[in-house]
Amino acid sequence: MIEDDTIRDVYLNTDDFAQVATYTPQGGSASTIYGILDQDSADISGGGEINVLYSITTFTTRTTYVSSASFGDSLSTGGSNYTVREVRPDGNGMTVLTIELN
């Protein structure tokens, strides 16, 4: 949880942690936003000999940037294009978008 706007500004500064992205809601206009791209993976065991490697990509940004975000919206950052698959506001001013590479 990021406590206030001053701390959010530190995390969303492109000189430190964040990167610039273009967010486009379905049927809407593109806007420039700032956030943190994170790619994580997990090894999921099914109890047998076969495991599945699950990869998830998220983009954490200010809720005010994506207040009407929904499944199917577009996000472009770092030369890649993504589709929003899940929107998770934290209730404290930040939202995590789960995104999928197009």
Phi and psi in degrees as a GROMACS rama.xvg file:
@    title "Ramachandran Plot"
@    xaxis  label "Phi"
@    yaxis  label "Psi"
@TYPE xy
-103.53  122.448  ILE-2
-72.9235  -42.2321  GLU-3
-149.811  175.373  ASP-4
-60.7397  -33.7817  ASP-5
-63.2176  -45.0588  THR-6
-69.1078  -40.5057  ILE-7
-58.2501  -41.3006  ARG-8
-60.7571  -35.7076  ASP-9
-65.2776  -48.8775  VAL-10
-66.8287  -31.7257  TYR-11
-97.3349  15.3706  LEU-12
-82.5826  124.793  ASN-13
-69.7563  -12.2615  THR-14
-79.8101  -15.0542  ASP-15
-115.058  -75.1479  ASP-16
-115.137  -35.1287  PHE-17
-88.4157  170.258  ALA-18
-137.161  161.14  GLN-19
-81.7581  142.466  VAL-20
-140.299  159.238  ALA-21
-109.876  119.992  THR-22
-107.771  130.632  TYR-23
-130.781  110.762  THR-24
-71.267  152.5  PRO-25
-57.3813  125.411  GLN-26
74.364  6.97237  GLY-27
-115.264  -172.223  GLY-28
-97.531  146.668  SER-29
-70.2047  146.84  ALA-30
-140.907  153.376  SER-31
-88.1156  128.938  THR-32
-131.748  170.747  ILE-33
-127.149  141.698  TYR-34
-170.197  -177.97  GLY-35
-113.218  118.598  ILE-36
-85.973  130.325  LEU-37
-134.623  131.256  ASP-38
-119.209  122.375  GLN-39
-129.711  159.226  ASP-40
-142.663  157.741  SER-41
-141.667  143.071  ALA-42
-93.6164  114.78  ASP-43
-103.191  121.511  ILE-44
-95.0059  130.553  SER-45
-92.0736  5.65332  GLY-46
92.2658  -5.71578  GLY-47
-115.949  -148.748  GLY-48
-86.2362  -12.5212  GLU-49
-105.524  126.591  ILE-50
-110.197  155.296  ASN-51
-118.366  131.736  VAL-52
-94.1208  117.479  LEU-53
-104.979  128.406  TYR-54
-114.378  137.346  SER-55
-134.71  137.219  ILE-56
-119.064  132.467  THR-57
-128.641  157.921  THR-58
-132.117  114.06  PHE-59
-97.9574  127.627  THR-60
-147.779  174.76  THR-61
-67.7449  138.463  ARG-62
-60.4003  -34.8249  THR-63
-62.5763  -27.5473  THR-64
-71.6113  -30.585  TYR-65
-132.288  38.7737  VAL-66
-60.7214  -25.2173  SER-67
-112.564  21.9189  SER-68
-60.4976  145.921  ALA-69
-152.824  167.312  SER-70
-51.3888  129.881  PHE-71
98.3904  -10.4727  GLY-72
-65.3056  166.548  ASP-73
-113.727  147.23  SER-74
-140.22  130.926  LEU-75
-122.363  129.766  SER-76
-159.019  147.349  THR-77
58.9454  28.3483  GLY-78
80.5197  7.36386  GLY-79
-120.821  151.154  SER-80
-110.452  136.83  ASN-81
-129.861  159.136  TYR-82
-115.791  134.643  THR-83
-72.2106  128.694  VAL-84
-112.11  -22.0638  ARG-85
-155.366  144.086  GLU-86
-122.462  121.592  VAL-87
-128.828  89.0164  ARG-88
-70.4127  141.971  PRO-89
-89.7632  -3.07249  ASP-90
80.7416  0.186211  GLY-91
-126.711  21.429  ASN-92
103.615  -2.85147  GLY-93
-123.008  151.218  MET-94
-132.155  137.376  THR-95
-102.994  120.083  VAL-96
-98.16  122.209  LEU-97
-85.5339  125.367  THR-98
-125.871  155.271  ILE-99
-124.911  133.603  GLU-100
-65.5273  132.795  LEU-101
